[in-house]
């Protein structure tokens, strides 16, 4: 089996027609597009673009809507779509390498004017970055790193077809306004998983209802759709389906197998409604046929201090993309209280926590955000005494020696040697009692010097 192609063919349409005829004769070949596009491009780069791997993302970023690579017969359509874009925007070029170069240059560019000029040459959806964000994505990181905060930014970006960077550049009040409008339109929904959350709340279940129409209150049972099933049903109503986002906060705190049930397979991108390997199932209670719409994005958040990714449900890990949210010291870089740089304080604490515990248990910048509006020692005390100290007590199981190390052995925690004979006249066997007693020194939190003592030594 071979395609008769060589560099002597000087007519692009003839070359594409030969590939088309080959496809019609050999439709049983699996993954032809992803396997063959690089080979064809190397044989004749004048006629055939590279359509697999990272190269495909370049085309999406240029606004070229290529058909799915899963179907054998779509390769010719992809060639024609790419050729059309090239001829329209770069008529002086007669090969496809220019598109790779141009797309790469755009991706590396931070110049908004350059982006605008590129967008004007391309498709109106050129800035649409929903192709970059997976249909199933989890924002994960330590506490206070802005996972829930960023979930709203991601949701608005997906629904409006804008880049994450462009959404972040807007005032947060504007983002919240768009977010709330999209909730009211039914394009964004939000839920939080917890230990008691189940299939009945998420997909469907039998629930007791109260009938008081006749004047007598009677209890009856009915099959009620859960929040995710309702969202999927409403997301496909109306005209052309628009991107919709279902946000699951604290996704790792729920029992995934119990909550998703058979949908753990259906949420895969390749198994969604309209995909090449689309699947559906018969729901156990309603006996209805159900599939997950292709326009529904599932966006989860996960606190790594609660549970590491390494011990998460394997089925969940395999079906989701993970975007890490880490503490951002630059957000606090201009924050100074009584000559104390809060960014340096923040970094000093986290470097010690990472050494004494791990990176998943570092402290997020959100803990220090109240200082932006209230730059006082009183607010700093409240943050350390009421939020950071209890968190460290939980992390280290009240091992105050490690907590003292995190604080640079400052005066926040008093250390006192225990004299056993003071309490037990005959003493106690070795190892039965702890050797030291630790107490919280509330007054120390009022002194700025104790916060400066936390800073790592420079040099």
NUNUTI-205826 format. One record per residue: residue number from 1; y, x negated, z negated of N, C-alpha, C in turn. Coordinates in pm, whole numbers, plus 50000, padded with zeros to 5 digits. Each point is the difference from the previous one (the first is absolute). Layout:
BEGIN
NUM Y X Z Y X Z Y X Z
...
REM end
This chain:
BEGIN
1 49881 49916 50000 50119 50084 50000 50124 49913 50000
2 50090 50020 50092 50123 49921 49999 50109 50077 50072
3 50126 49960 49972 50114 50057 50070 50049 49891 50095
4 50016 50034 50124 50044 49901 50098 50152 49984 49990
5 50041 49905 49913 50141 49973 49979 50024 49850 50009
6 50104 49961 50067 50039 49859 50000 50149 49991 50030
7 50049 49879 49988 50145 49979 50016 50048 50022 50142
8 49906 50017 50095 50040 50022 50139 50047 50143 50023
9 49963 50090 49906 50046 50138 50014 50147 50005 49963
10 50087 50035 50094 50143 49997 49973 50061 50139 49987
11 49915 50102 49995 50051 50136 49983 49952 50055 49866
12 50093 50029 49912 49966 50045 49866 49923 50131 50001
13 50043 50092 50083 49934 50130 50006 49855 49987 50046
14 49973 49906 50092 49863 49977 50046 49914 49949 49885
15 50055 49907 49922 49926 49944 49887 49966 50108 49897
16 50098 50084 49971 49977 50108 49902 49898 50099 50053
17 50005 50028 50130 49905 50094 50061 49858 49947 49991
18 49982 49868 50016 49867 49941 49989 49943 50017 49859
19 50087 49980 49899 49955 50019 49861 49966 50146 49976
20 50080 50089 50056 49975 50144 49984 49865 50039 50058
21 49969 49950 50117 49871 50030 50062 49884 49944 49919
22 50020 49880 49946 49897 49939 49917 49973 50085 49875
23 50108 50050 49940 49986 50083 49880 49923 50127 50030
24 50031 50063 50112 49932 50125 50037 49850 49980 50020
25 49961 49879 50042 49858 49972 50024 49927 49959 49872
26 50073 49943 49904 49934 49943 49883 50062 50051 49870
27 49997 50130 49981 50061 50059 49881 49917 49982 49873
28 49884 49939 50015 49914 49982 49882 50030 49872 49925
29 50094 49920 50045 50032 49874 49933 50090 50029 49879
30 49961 49951 49884 50075 50025 49877 50116 49902 49987
31 50112 50053 49947 50116 49916 49966 50048 49914 50116
32 49996 50055 50121 50042 49922 50117 50146 49953 49985
33 50087 50090 49957 50142 49966 49997 50029 49884 49906
34 49947 50005 49878 50030 49896 49903 49934 49868 50035
35 49884 50004 50066 49929 49877 50035 50053 49937 50129
36 50041 50084 50095 50028 49950 50134 50145 49970 50030
37 50094 50053 49921 50140 49984 50039 50044 49855 50002
38 49952 49920 49904 50037 49858 50000 49937 49927 50118
39 49876 50037 50034 49933 49935 50113 50073 50032 50130
40 50033 50126 50019 50070 50042 50121 50138 49934 50008
41 50067 49991 49885 50132 49938 49998 49992 49853 50040
42 49897 49931 49951 49986 49858 50034 49964 49982 50147
43 49923 50096 50058 49964 49993 50141 50123 50023 50088
44 50079 50101 49963 50119 50030 50079 50110 50058 49911
45 50081 49913 49936 50106 50048 49910 50109 50076 50073
46 49999 49991 50134 50100 50074 50078 49977 50151 49991
47 49873 50040 49976 49967 50142 50009 49954 50063 49868
48 49941 49919 49910 49932 50059 49885 50058 49953 49866
49 50049 50093 49919 50054 49964 49868 49888 49982 49898
50 50030 49928 49890 49907 49990 49888 50023 50122 49911
51 49895 50075 49974 50017 50127 49929 49929 50005 49865
52 49934 49893 49962 49928 50005 49873 50068 49914 49896
53 49960 50017 49872 50048 49917 49890 50150 50014 49979
54 50066 49891 49951 50143 50004 49970 50085 50031 50122
55 49947 49961 50120 50077 50027 50121 50030 50147 50020
56 49905 50085 49959 50019 50144 50015 50118 50050 49916
57 50017 49940 49880 50110 50040 49913 50135 49970 50063
58 50006 49895 50081 50125 49967 50067 50043 50114 50090
59 49904 50057 50072 50034 50111 50091 50051 50121 49923
60 49936 50029 49888 50047 50112 49918 50143 49976 49953
61 50031 49875 49961 50133 49969 49952 50104 50002 50111
62 49955 49991 50124 50091 50012 50114 50014 50144 50046
63 49929 50092 49934 50011 50141 50036 49906 50043 50111
64 49899 49919 50031 49903 50037 50104 49885 50073 49932
65 49987 50127 50026 49895 50079 49935 49870 49988 50078
66 49916 49906 49959 49874 49977 50070 49893 50098 49953
67 49915 50048 50090 49887 50083 49960 49906 49924 49907
68 49917 50073 49929 49907 49938 49905 49909 49899 50069
69 49977 49882 49935 49913 49899 50061 49852 50035 49987
70 49970 50105 49924 49860 50034 49974 49929 50055 50125
71 50077 50063 50089 49939 50062 50116 50001 49905 50118
72 49884 49985 50061 49979 49908 50111 50098 50024 50115
73 50017 50128 50036 50080 50032 50118 50151 49986 49977
74 50043 49974 49876 50144 49991 49972 50062 49867 50043
75 49916 49903 50037 50056 49867 50032 50097 50008 50117
76 49964 50072 50105 50088 50010 50117 50131 50069 49964
77 49992 50105 49915 50122 50069 49957 50092 49904 49925
78 49940 49912 49918 50079 49901 49926 50068 49903 50096
79 49927 49956 50101 50056 49909 50101 50119 50064 50070
80 49984 50126 50038 50106 50071 50074 50122 50020 49910
81 49978 50038 49873 50111 50022 49906 50078 49872 49976
82 49927 49888 49984 50064 49871 49975 50077 49953 50123
83 49939 50018 50119 50066 49963 50126 50129 50080 50019
84 49995 50129 49968 50117 50086 50015 50115 49952 49912
85 49968 49964 49874 50104 49951 49909 50058 49868 50050
86 49912 49912 50046 50046 49870 50049 50090 50016 50121
87 49959 50081 50096 50077 50018 50123 50136 50063 49972
88 50005 50088 49899 50125 50069 49967 50098 49908 49929
89 49950 49919 49908 50087 49921 49914 50014 49854 50042
90 49898 49948 50072 50004 49860 50043 49959 49991 50148
91 50076 50059 50090 49959 50004 50141 49990 49862 50064
92 50069 49901 49939 49995 49865 50057 49872 49927 49968
93 49919 50052 49905 49876 49934 49962 49881 50071 50062
94 49899 49921 50036 49882 50058 50063 49872 49963 49925
95 50013 49971 49871 49880 49981 49918 50025 50060 49863
96 49902 49993 49912 50009 50069 49872 50037 49908 49884
97 50008 49871 50023 50030 49910 49890 50140 50024 49944
98 50089 50047 50083 50136 50025 49955 50003 50105 49889
99 49909 50098 50008 49998 50104 49897 49955 49943 49866
100 49900 49912 50004 49956 49935 49877 50116 49922 49937
101 50071 49925 50084 50110 49918 49950 50111 50088 49944
102 50035 50104 50077 50112 50085 49961 49969 50074 49871
103 49877 50049 49989 49960 50070 49879 50000 49910 49879
104 49951 49877 50016 49997 49906 49889 50141 49964 49956
105 50088 49985 50097 50138 49966 49967 50065 50113 49920
106 49968 50124 50036 50055 50113 49927 49949 50004 49856
107 49870 49978 49984 49940 50009 49867 50058 49896 49905
108 50042 49885 50053 50054 49894 49916 50151 50016 49980
109 50061 50088 50076 50146 50011 49996 50045 50088 49885
110 50107 49960 49934 50060 50082 49895 50137 50050 50040
111 50035 49975 50125 50131 50038 50046 50000 50144 50047
112 50074 50086 49930 49996 50143 50030 50056 50032 50138
113 50099 49921 50044 50056 50026 50132 49896 49974 50106
114 49921 49892 49982 49895 49967 50094 49896 50111 50003
115 49967 50054 49880 49902 50108 49992 50051 50123 50075
116 50131 50027 49985 50055 50118 50064 49993 49988 50152
117 50032 49880 50052 49997 49983 50144 49859 50010 50054
118 49903 49948 49924 49860 50011 50042 49958 50145 50002
119 50041 50073 49896 49961 50140 49989 50055 50082 50115
120 50123 49966 50043 50060 50076 50109 49925 49979 50131
121 49935 49883 50014 49925 49972 50122 49863 50066 49999
122 49950 50024 49880 49863 50050 49989 49993 50146 49970
123 49886 50040 49949 49974 50139 49968 50083 50044 49882
124 50032 50127 49990 50083 50051 49890 49931 49985 49865
125 49868 49986 50001 49926 49981 49875 49970 49853 49974
126 50078 49912 50061 49974 49857 49989 49997 49953 49855
127 50090 50055 49916 50008 49956 49862 49897 50067 49911
128 49917 50084 50059 49898 50070 49921 49896 49899 49953
129 49991 49982 49868 49907 49901 49945 49879 50064 49937
130 49974 50127 50029 49884 50063 49939 49871 49938 50049
131 50004 49931 50116 49881 49931 50047 49964 49883 49908
132 50100 49946 49931 49977 49887 49912 49941 50045 49866
133 50030 50121 49959 49954 50051 49872 49872 50078 50021
134 49894 49958 49933 49871 50065 50018 50001 50144 49954
135 49908 50078 50053 49990 50141 49960 49961 50012 49853
136 49931 49899 49948 49963 49997 49859 50050 49869 49940
137 50101 50008 49916 50063 49880 49947 50021 50013 49850
138 49979 49890 49929 50024 49998 49855 50101 49890 49968
139 50106 50038 49928 50096 49903 49949 49952 49960 49860
140 49969 49872 49982 49943 49959 49872 50076 49884 49939
141 49995 49991 49869 50067 49891 49932 50011 50024 49852
142 50055 49905 49926 50017 50013 49855 50096 50114 49966
143 50006 50039 49873 50091 50109 49960 50145 49961 50020
144 50080 50097 50046 50143 49977 50014 50043 49929 50126
145 49912 49993 50100 50036 49931 50124 50050 50096 50109
146 50020 50127 49966 50060 50094 50094 49905 50065 50096
147 49875 50022 49958 49901 50061 50091 50034 50145 50031
148 50029 50079 49897 50038 50140 50022 50134 50009 50071
149 50092 49914 49961 50131 49990 50065 49984 49973 50149
150 49916 49901 50034 49979 49965 50141 49918 50103 50076
151 49918 50078 49930 49922 50103 50069 50092 50102 50066
152 50115 50027 49940 50097 50093 50059 50062 49938 50125
153 50028 49869 49993 50058 49930 50115 49900 50000 50116
154 49875 49967 49970 49896 49999 50104 49979 50140 50059
155 50000 50101 49916 49977 50137 50047 50111 50045 50095
156 50125 49971 49963 50113 50038 50086 49995 49922 50132
157 49965 49871 49992 49990 49918 50122 49895 50055 50095
158 49884 50036 49946 49891 50055 50083 50042 50132 50063
159 50056 50089 49920 50036 50134 50051 50112 49994 50102
160 50097 49911 49979 50116 49993 50089 49984 49900 50113
161 49888 49926 50000 49977 49903 50107 50096 49883 49997
162 50039 49958 49880 50091 49886 49984 49927 49884 49935
163 50058 49881 50010 49939 49884 49938 50025 50001 49850
164 49913 49935 49925 50016 49988 49855 50132 49930 49969
165 50032 49896 50076 50122 49923 49976 50124 50086 50018
166 50001 50085 50104 50116 50085 50024 50017 50106 49891
167 49888 50052 49951 50008 50099 49892 50051 49934 49872
168 49949 49880 49970 50043 49929 49878 50148 49965 50003
169 50055 49984 50120 50141 49965 50013 50092 50117 49964
170 49945 50119 49994 50080 50118 49967 50017 50014 49849
171 50104 50075 49961 50020 50031 49859 49882 50083 49950
172 49953 49969 49878 49878 50067 49951 50020 50150 49983
173 50122 50042 49972 50027 50144 49989 49977 50070 50135
174 50036 49930 50106 49977 50054 50135 49851 50010 50028
175 49925 49896 49958 49855 50001 50018 49937 50115 49922
176 50044 50020 49876 49946 50109 49917 50031 50136 50061
177 50120 50011 50058 50037 50127 50065 49906 50030 50117
178 49973 49898 50082 49906 50017 50112 49860 50031 49948
179 49961 49931 49895 49868 50019 49939 49984 50145 49952
180 50100 50051 49931 49993 50137 49948 50002 50103 50113
181 50077 49971 50105 50002 50091 50117 49862 50007 50064
182 49933 49884 50011 49866 49995 50060 49897 50071 49913
183 50018 49994 49868 49912 50076 49910 50018 50149 50024
184 50126 50043 50011 50029 50142 50024 49947 50047 50135
185 49996 49908 50096 49945 50034 50132 49848 50000 50001
186 49939 49953 49892 49854 49995 49992 49940 49877 50066
187 50082 49898 50028 49949 49880 50068 49965 49888 49902
188 50042 50014 49876 49962 49906 49894 49949 50080 49881
189 49891 49955 49943 49948 50060 49876 49965 49888 49904
190 50001 50032 49871 49980 49898 49897 49904 50052 49894
191 49906 49914 49959 49913 50033 49888 49968 49872 49925
192 49951 50014 49878 49963 49886 49917 49855 50015 49956
193 49921 49897 50025 49860 50004 49955 49992 49963 49851
194 49902 50058 49933 49973 49967 49860 49852 50023 49975
195 49955 49970 49879 49857 50003 49971 49939 50139 50014
196 50079 50104 49982 49947 50137 50008 50014 50062 50139
197 50066 49928 50092 50023 50052 50134 49868 50006 50077
198 49979 50110 50074 49872 50016 50068 50011 50055 50141
199 49885 50019 50060 49987 50054 50136 50066 50137 50012
200 49985 50080 49894 50052 50137 50003 50153 50002 50014
201 50067 49905 49936 50147 49995 50011 50044 49938 50132
202 49918 49911 50055 50040 49925 50118 49958 50068 50131
203 49878 50046 50008 49949 50061 50124 49988 50152 49985
204 49905 50047 49925 49986 50143 49975 49902 50022 49885
205 50010 50118 49941 49908 50033 49891 50009 50146 49962
206 49911 50043 49914 50001 50138 49950 50080 50003 49871
207 50103 50086 49999 50088 50007 49883 50014 50143 49951
208 50017 50018 49867 50023 50135 49947 50143 50045 50027
209 50016 50125 50040 50131 50058 50027 50015 50130 49922
210 50125 50040 49977 50027 50121 49922 50055 50108 50091
211 49934 50116 49999 50042 50115 50080 50056 50106 49906
212 50132 50023 50010 50061 50103 49914 50073 50107 50081
213 49959 50013 50130 50064 50098 50086 49973 50143 49954
214 49883 50022 49948 49962 50136 49958 50048 50033 49859
215 50070 49906 49940 50044 50022 49863 49904 49943 49898
216 49879 49979 50041 49900 49939 49914 49979 49855 50043
217 50013 49914 49906 49984 49857 50031 49852 49966 50011
218 49961 49964 50121 49860 49966 50025 49991 49858 50056
219 49901 49930 49957 49978 49865 50048 49897 50003 50113
220 50034 49935 50110 49905 49988 50109 50003 49856 50052
221 49903 49964 50081 49988 49863 50049 50015 49997 50152
222 50070 49897 50047 50021 49988 50145 49999 49851 50037
223 49979 49976 50130 50002 49864 50052 50144 49964 50034
224 50051 49896 49935 50140 49960 50016 50006 49861 50063
225 50086 49986 50101 50019 49870 50065 50075 49905 49909
226 49960 49872 49999 50069 49898 49922 50123 49948 50072
227 50074 49913 49932 50130 49955 50054 49986 49925 50132
228 49898 49917 50013 49987 49922 50123 49955 50088 50117
229 49909 50091 49975 49954 50090 50106 50117 50087 50049
230 50079 50053 49907 50116 50081 50039 50097 49918 50083
231 50023 49876 49958 50094 49913 50072 49952 49973 50142
232 49871 49975 50015 49944 49974 50135 50014 50124 50088
233 49980 50117 49942 50010 50125 50077 50143 50026 50047
234 50098 49976 49913 50140 50026 50037 50055 49892 50092
235 49942 49879 49996 50053 49889 50080 49978 50019 50150
236 49910 50087 50036 49969 50021 50143 50058 50130 50054
237 50073 50072 49916 50060 50126 50046 50126 49973 50080
238 50036 50095 50084 50120 49984 50081 49971 49935 50132
239 50101 49929 50054 49985 49935 50131 49924 49870 49990
240 50055 49896 50062 49936 49868 49999 49998 49946 49857
241 49883 49964 49951 49991 49951 49861 50088 49877 49977
242 50075 50003 49891 50083 49886 49961 49930 49921 49890
243 50035 49872 49985 49939 49922 49891 50028 50063 49864
244 49897 50010 49919 50012 50057 49865 49937 49900 49902
245 50051 49998 49878 49954 49901 49902 49957 50068 49871
246 49878 49971 49959 49948 50050 49873 49994 49882 49904
247 50083 50004 49895 50011 49889 49905 49910 50026 49880
248 49918 49900 49966 49914 50008 49882 50041 49889 49904
249 50071 50037 49895 50042 49903 49900 49882 49969 49908
250 49991 49875 49957 49892 49956 49909 49862 50032 50058
251 49980 49967 50126 49877 50038 50069 49876 49940 49935
252 50014 49885 49936 49884 49934 49940 49960 50058 49865
253 50079 50092 49945 49968 50058 49870 49904 50118 50012
254 49981 50050 50121 49907 50112 50020 49862 49952 50040
255 49904 50088 49987 49862 49972 50045 49994 50032 50150
256 50010 49896 50082 50015 50020 50145 49883 50078 50060
257 49878 49968 49962 49883 50070 50056 50004 50147 49964
258 50042 50030 49878 50006 50139 49953 50113 50076 50070
259 50113 49934 50022 50118 50069 50056 49988 50020 50151
260 49966 49894 50072 49997 50008 50147 49872 50063 50053
261 49890 49980 49931 49875 50055 50050 49969 49951 50141
262 49963 50095 50087 49965 49963 50137 50120 49954 50082
263 50122 50025 49951 50119 49960 50074 50023 49850 50001
264 49929 49925 49919 50017 49856 49998 49965 49941 50137
265 49915 50070 50075 49969 49958 50137 50102 50055 50098
266 50040 50124 49982 50088 50067 50096 50141 49942 50004
267 50043 49930 49894 50137 49946 50000 50012 49874 50084
268 49888 49939 50040 50006 49881 50085 50075 50033 50130
269 50079 49905 50047 50079 50025 50122 49912 50036 50118
270 49886 49934 50014 49912 50025 50114 49923 50131 49988
271 50002 50062 49880 49926 50124 49978 50091 50122 49995
272 50128 49979 50018 50093 50112 49988 50000 50090 50123
273 50056 50115 49982 50005 50100 50107 50068 49943 50124
274 49933 50009 50115 50056 49950 50125 49962 49857 50033
275 49943 49927 49903 49960 49860 50024 49871 49995 50080
276 49968 49882 50054 49880 49985 50083 49873 50031 49922
277 49998 49966 49871 49883 50026 49916 50028 50109 49897
278 50080 50097 50038 50042 50106 49907 49881 50069 49934
279 50016 50028 49871 49895 50068 49925 50060 50114 49920
280 49918 50097 49971 50039 50111 49914 49884 50030 49906
281 50026 50084 49901 49893 50037 49907 50014 50147 49963
282 49895 50056 49947 50003 50136 49949 50023 49991 49850
283 50112 50057 49954 50034 49991 49858 49902 50082 49916
284 49966 49953 49881 49892 50061 49922 50027 50141 49947
285 50125 50032 49973 50030 50132 49943 50037 50104 50106
286 50100 49966 50082 50047 50096 50101 49911 50005 50123
287 49916 49898 50019 49915 49986 50120 50083 49987 50128
288 50125 49958 49984 50088 49982 50115 49981 49859 50059
289 50022 49992 50130 49998 49870 50066 50133 49931 49974
290 49994 49873 49959 50124 49931 49964 50000 49857 50053
291 50117 49957 50048 50020 49860 50041 50141 49960 49959
292 50024 49871 49991 50131 49950 49959 50086 49978 50123
293 50117 50065 50009 50087 49983 50117 50046 49856 50017
294 50020 49962 50125 50040 49863 50032 50143 49970 49956
295 50083 50103 49983 50141 49978 49965 50024 49990 49849
296 49894 50007 49920 50014 49994 49854 49978 49855 49952
297 50100 49947 49936 49992 49867 49940 49974 50016 49850
298 49906 49924 49947 49974 49999 49856 50058 49871 49944
299 50093 50017 49906 50071 49886 49943 49977 49999 49848
300 49925 49902 49952 49969 49993 49858 50077 49890 49930
301 50010 50012 49867 50054 49891 49919 49896 49962 49896
302 50001 49873 49962 49897 49950 49909 50057 49894 49908
303 49984 50020 49871 50045 49905 49900 49885 49903 49970
304 50019 49872 50036 49891 49904 49984 49975 49965 49854
305 50093 50034 49910 49976 49977 49858 49897 50099 49946
306 49986 50115 50067 49899 50099 49960 49862 49962 50052
307 49998 49958 50126 49871 49964 50060 50024 49908 50119
308 49927 49891 50004 50014 49905 50110 49937 50057 50126
309 50050 49955 50116 49941 50041 50128 49855 49956 50008
310 49969 49886 49936 49865 49944 50009 49893 50094 49946
311 50035 50085 49903 49900 50090 49941 50021 50145 50042
312 50080 50020 50105 50022 50135 50050 49879 50051 50075
313 49996 50131 50019 49895 50063 50079 49997 49935 50138
314 49884 49950 50039 49986 49928 50127 50036 50087 50119
315 49961 50127 49995 50029 50092 50111 50150 50017 50018
316 50074 50001 49889 50145 50014 50009 50062 49873 50057
317 49957 49886 49953 50055 49873 50047 49981 49983 50150
318 49884 50041 50050 49967 49980 50141 50083 50089 50092
319 50048 50111 49949 50070 50097 50085 50151 49994 49989
320 50052 49915 49912 50144 49992 49981 50054 49861 50032
321 50124 49999 50050 50076 49875 50010 50074 49983 49868
322 50018 49875 49957 50065 49973 49873 50127 49916 50022
323 50111 50050 49945 50128 49928 50008 50041 49965 49858
324 50011 49870 49973 50028 49955 49864 50148 50008 49967
325 50030 50056 49882 50136 50007 49949 50008 49904 49880
326 50077 49893 50014 50009 49899 49894 50136 50006 49931
327 50010 49945 49879 50131 49992 49933 50100 49926 50088
328 50121 50054 50012 50102 49940 50086 50116 49951 49915
329 50003 49870 49978 50105 49943 49915 50137 50004 50069
330 50002 50001 50134 50127 49998 50072 50083 50125 49974
331 49934 50110 49964 50074 50123 49969 50088 49979 49879
332 49959 49906 49912 50073 49976 49875 50083 49872 50004
333 50010 49935 50116 50058 49865 50008 50146 49993 49956
334 50077 50107 50018 50142 49998 49963 50026 50062 49863
335 49892 50028 49927 50013 50067 49871 50008 49896 49887
336 50115 49993 49934 50022 49903 49892 50057 50073 49879
337 49942 49972 49881 50049 50056 49875 50025 49887 49903
338 50125 49983 49961 50039 49895 49904 49941 49864 50042
339 50023 49965 50127 49956 49872 50060 49847 49988 50011
340 49931 50110 49985 49854 50001 50017 49966 50059 50136
341 49937 49922 50088 49960 50048 50132 49871 50081 49986
342 50008 50130 50025 49885 50090 49979 49887 49970 50097
343 50035 49955 50121 49896 49966 50097 49915 49884 49950
344 50063 49899 49938 49926 49886 49945 49916 50042 49880
345 50055 50089 49918 49925 50054 49885 49875 50074 50049
346 50020 50083 50099 49893 50080 50061 49889 49911 50057
347 50041 49894 50072 49902 49910 50061 49926 49918 49894
348 50069 49961 49894 49936 49921 49894 49888 50079 49933
349 50025 50128 49972 49900 50085 49937 49878 50016 50091
350 50026 50028 50127 49889 50025 50092 49916 49876 50028
351 50062 49885 50004 49922 49878 50022 49904 49976 49884
352 50044 50030 49879 49913 49982 49884 49889 50105 49998
353 50033 50124 50035 49898 50106 50002 49893 49966 50103
354 50043 49948 50115 49903 49966 50105 49903 49892 49953
355 50048 49906 49919 49914 49894 49949 49910 50049 49886
356 50056 50088 49914 49925 50047 49883 49907 50116 50033
357 50031 50074 50107 49918 50115 50038 49966 49991 50149
358 50080 50063 50085 49986 49988 50146 50122 50061 50067
359 50005 49990 50132 50116 50051 50075 50008 50151 49999
360 49885 50067 49989 49999 50146 50002 50069 50062 49879
361 50023 49919 49896 50060 50052 49877 50141 49948 49975
362 50063 49946 50103 50139 49960 49985 50088 50125 49984
363 50127 49978 49968 50092 50111 49973 50092 50020 50119
364 50016 50123 50042 50083 50031 50116 50149 50001 49969
365 50078 49984 50105 50146 49997 49987 50058 50132 49951
366 49925 50110 50018 50052 50131 49960 50028 50006 49849
367 49931 49920 49922 50024 49997 49855 50143 49957 49968
368 50057 49916 50087 50133 49945 49974 50111 50073 50076
369 49964 50097 50083 50101 50069 50081 50108 50073 49919
370 49970 50055 49879 50106 50063 49922 50117 49908 49969
371 49977 49869 50002 50108 49904 49972 50106 49999 50110
372 49967 50049 50117 50098 50003 50109 50116 50092 49966
373 49971 50105 49924 50104 50096 49962 50050 49981 49857
374 49930 49918 49923 50037 49979 49861 49969 49855 49960
375 50093 49911 50028 49979 49857 49975 50036 49967 49855
376 49912 50038 49909 50028 49980 49859 49877 49945 49929
377 50023 49934 49888 49890 49951 49919 49919 50115 49942
378 50068 50115 49981 49931 50119 49949 49895 50050 50098
379 50034 50002 50128 49904 50044 50101 49888 49898 50015
380 50035 49871 49994 49898 49896 50009 49901 50012 49884
381 50052 50028 49880 49914 50019 49883 49906 50118 50022
382 50055 50110 50050 49918 50120 50024 49887 49971 50098
383 50030 49924 50105 49899 49967 50101 49888 49916 49938
384 50037 49896 49925 49899 49912 49941 49926 50063 49884
385 50075 50065 49911 49938 50053 49878 49916 50124 50029
386 50046 50086 50087 49934 50130 50020 49912 50009 50123
387 50013 49903 50093 49922 50009 50123 49913 49877 50025
388 50061 49884 49998 49923 49879 50033 49905 49961 49888
389 50046 50001 49875 49913 49964 49888 49877 50090 49990
390 50015 50135 50005 49880 50085 49998 49904 49974 50116
391 50056 49967 50118 49916 49970 50116 49918 49873 49975
392 50064 49898 49943 49930 49875 49970 49896 50020 49889
393 50032 50087 49904 49902 50030 49894 49874 50064 50060
394 50021 50082 50102 49886 50061 50068 49924 49897 50083
395 50073 49917 50073 49937 49898 50084 49911 49906 49919
396 50054 49951 49889 49932 49894 49925 49928 50052 49875
397 49981 50133 49995 49926 50060 49887 50056 49953 49866
398 50134 49999 49994 50072 49961 49878 49967 49858 49955
399 49969 49915 50095 49987 49857 49972 50142 49943 50001
400 50061 49998 49881 50142 49965 49991 50027 49854 50029
401 49900 49918 49990 50020 49859 50035 50033 49987 50148
402 49931 50078 50086 50029 49997 50144 50133 50068 50030
403 50031 50105 49926 50129 50067 50021 50114 49906 49964
404 49983 49924 49893 50101 49901 49962 50017 49896 50110
405 49889 49960 50062 50007 49904 50110 50078 50055 50118
406 49979 50129 50032 50075 50064 50109 50150 49996 49970
407 50036 50020 49873 50141 50000 49960 50053 49860 49968
408 49924 49898 50035 50046 49864 49978 50008 49962 49854
409 49915 50063 49917 49999 49974 49855 50138 50016 49937
410 50073 50102 50048 50131 50027 49940 49982 50078 49869
411 50107 50063 49953 49995 50064 49866 49961 50148 50004
412 49956 50052 50117 49966 50142 50007 49883 50036 49907
413 49907 49908 49985 49881 50026 49919 49989 49892 49892
414 49999 50044 49876 49986 49907 49888 49853 49965 49980
415 49976 49874 49969 49864 49952 49975 49992 49949 49855
416 49900 50047 49928 49987 49963 49858 49855 49963 49970
417 49980 49886 49936 49865 49961 49959 49952 50090 49887
418 49874 50041 50006 49943 50088 49897 49935 49914 49891
419 50045 50022 49877 49940 49933 49884 49898 50097 49942
420 49875 49976 50027 49896 50098 49963 49989 50022 49851
421 50025 49894 49921 49985 50016 49854 50106 50091 49941
422 50107 50024 50077 50103 50093 49953 49947 50143 49999
423 49905 50029 50088 49945 50135 50011 49857 50010 49947
424 49927 49890 50007 49860 49999 49954 49982 49878 49907
425 49990 50025 49869 49998 49891 49903 49884 49903 50020
426 49890 50051 50052 49884 49914 50025 49994 49949 50143
427 50103 50033 50077 50001 49958 50140 49904 50084 50085
428 49993 49969 50130 49911 50069 50092 49932 49896 50088
429 49883 50034 50054 49931 49905 50090 50086 49966 50121
430 49981 49879 50051 50076 49957 50118 49974 50093 50118
431 50106 50031 50073 49988 50081 50121 50005 50149 49976
432 50000 50044 49875 50002 50144 49973 50142 50057 50017
433 50099 49920 49965 50139 50044 50012 50074 49913 50102
434 50100 50061 50064 50084 49921 50087 50086 49905 49917
435 50032 49886 50058 50072 49898 49925 50149 50026 49992
436 50051 50078 50096 50144 50024 50003 50031 50149 50007
437 50116 50034 49952 50049 50138 50006 50125 50000 50089
438 50012 50100 50087 50113 50010 50090 50077 50129 49974
439 50132 49992 50000 50085 50118 49982 50113 49997 50103
440 50045 50117 50040 50110 50011 50097 50132 49981 49927
441 50083 49913 50052 50132 49973 49941 50105 50078 50078
442 50031 50120 49954 50094 50087 50073 50138 49939 50016
443 50048 49929 49899 50134 49943 50007 50012 49895 50109
444 49888 49933 50031 50003 49894 50102 50034 50053 50138
445 49973 50127 50025 50027 50058 50132 50150 50022 50023
446 50081 49984 49895 50145 50016 50014 50070 49869 50034
447 49926 49889 49998 50059 49869 50021 49970 49948 50141
448 50103 49976 50080 49983 49957 50139 49930 49864 50008
449 50014 49918 49897 49938 49867 50001 49847 50010 50004
450 49945 50105 49942 49854 50017 50002 49949 50034 50140
451 50084 50062 50081 49963 50027 50139 50012 49873 50083
452 50102 49919 49970 50016 49873 50072 49885 49905 49968
453 49942 50014 49880 49888 49914 49960 49875 50028 50082
454 49995 50114 50068 49883 50037 50084 49999 49919 50130
455 50117 49958 50046 50010 49933 50130 49915 49875 50006
456 49937 49978 50115 49924 49878 50023 50095 49882 50008
457 49953 49886 49952 50081 49879 50009 50008 49953 50144
458 50117 49966 50043 50019 49954 50139 49964 49853 50013
459 49947 49966 50117 49966 49860 50026 49859 49966 49964
REM end
